[in-house]
Amino acid sequence: MKNDVKKAKLKLHINDEHEAAHAVSKKEFYSDELESLPDMNEGDININTTYIFDLGDKVEVGVYFRNGLSKAINFDKVPLKILNSNDEVMAKQIFELREVGDIPAFSAVPWRLFFSKENVLTNKIVMQEGWHIVFDTNIKAYNSIKTEFENVPPDPEFDKLRKYLEKLPLMSQGNISISLYEVEKNNDGELGVALIIRNASDKKVKVEKIPITIKNNENDKIVAIGTFNIDNMEICSLKARYLKLSFKAEQVLEPDFNVKNLSVYFNE
């Protein structure tokens, strides 16, 4: 019977937040290490273990997330296990992997994982022959949904804002998201709220009202509450908009608070 399964040819992917982003020698090391990993088939997604170190209070594991699909993927919360050569569980933990970012088609990303000692089920963790990390049940891999600003100019002064957009939690197809960027109290007593609104749908959406409640985390009291009417604001498909709103001084219900201790809610 003819075997039509092709071996995936992968390239190294390093995003701007990775430790090797600005180190040529590191990239060369990872490229060579990637070449030494076992072959994988097109259409597969897997994880390969390169080292395991016991650091005392935690266990560090070097891995490669490899994407053999023809489209980019990214991960959410993923349960992982360390198995020994007999496939017995040595450690298990759920990891938040959104920081890994997008893994492009036919690419691999080197990463470091840290297992907390309370999640280690053996007294001795070392890199032994046959020890490896595997995905546990209920893995979630998502197609990438990218949004980019449609009302922020490509000036260096807005780099911080664009990087903040890139680090926001991933969105599901068809959703609309409102995220807080910052809260600041002006000298005149006004309370400014800066937002990022993202549209992950395939259609343009219109935003007409945004209800906002601001609470003081120290005493759970409402600092400000109100609904803002937005005129003529539309967000194109897979785009994001930056929006600044402000509560007037007379709308601020509590005069004394630390802006770092505020929580913002977008509901009635």
Protein Blocks (a to p, Z undefined) as FASTA:
>chain_A
ZZfbdcddddddddfkbmklmgmklmmmmmmmmmmpccddehiacdddfbdcdehjaccd
ddddddfbfbdcdddddddddddfkopafbdcdddfklnopadehiaddddddddfklpc
bfbdcddehiacdddehiacddddddddfkbccbfklmmmmmmmmmpccddehiacdddf
bdcddfkopacdddddddfbfbdcddfbdcdddddfklopafbgcddddehiacdehiac
dddddddfklpmbfbdcfklcccdddZZ
